[in-house]
Amino acid sequence: MGQTLKTPLPITVVKTGEYLTATASKPLIISADSFNIPAANLTALAATVGGIPISDRVPVQFHLVLKANTEPKDTGK
């Protein structure tokens, strides 16, 4: 499988009615260096796709909305 990066991330969780939301409290900045991707590789990649700039750091944000399962469980009885 690929590489993983474990890092603490503060989240805000709110329950309203049958919904639960989880949101990153602030963006997590992911660096290519954290995955051993050299800056030279990003420069080479950028050159192959028309010279567009490719950053070595990107912000990651998420917002999840989960709805409770209101269907009765099948207990097999």
C-alpha positions in Angstrom: 0.0 0.0 0.0 1.0 3.7 0.0 2.6 5.7 2.7 0.7 7.0 5.6 1.2 10.0 7.9 -0.2 10.1 11.4 -0.7 13.6 12.6 -3.0 15.1 15.2 -5.8 17.2 13.8 -8.3 19.1 15.9 -11.9 18.5 14.7 -15.2 19.9 15.7 -18.0 17.3 16.1 -21.7 18.4 16.4 -24.8 16.2 16.7 -28.1 17.6 15.6 -31.1 15.4 15.4 -30.2 12.4 13.3 -27.1 14.0 11.9 -23.5 14.0 13.1 -21.0 16.4 11.5 -17.2 16.4 11.8 -15.2 19.2 10.5 -11.5 20.0 10.6 -11.0 23.0 12.9 -8.2 24.3 10.7 -6.6 23.1 7.5 -3.9 20.5 7.8 -0.9 21.4 5.6 0.5 18.3 3.9 4.1 18.6 2.6 5.6 16.5 -0.2 8.7 16.1 2.0 6.6 14.2 4.5 6.2 11.5 1.9 9.8 11.7 0.7 8.9 13.4 -2.6 11.8 15.5 -3.6 11.1 19.0 -4.9 13.0 18.1 -8.1 10.4 15.4 -8.8 7.6 18.0 -8.6 9.5 20.3 -10.9 9.9 17.5 -13.4 6.2 16.6 -13.1 5.2 20.2 -13.7 7.4 20.3 -16.8 5.6 17.3 -18.3 2.1 18.9 -17.8 2.8 22.2 -19.5 4.9 23.9 -16.9 2.1 24.5 -14.5 3.3 25.3 -11.0 2.9 22.4 -8.5 3.2 23.3 -4.9 5.2 21.1 -2.4 2.6 21.9 0.3 -1.2 21.7 0.1 -3.9 22.5 2.7 -6.4 19.7 3.4 -9.8 20.4 4.9 -12.8 18.2 5.4 -16.4 18.3 6.4 -18.3 15.0 7.0 -22.0 14.7 7.5 -23.3 11.4 8.7 -26.9 10.4 9.0 -28.0 7.8 11.6 -29.3 4.6 10.3 -33.0 4.6 11.1 -33.7 1.2 9.6 -34.3 -1.5 12.2 -31.4 -4.0 12.6 -32.0 -7.5 11.3 -31.2 -9.7 14.3 -31.7 -12.9 12.3 -34.6 -14.0 14.5 
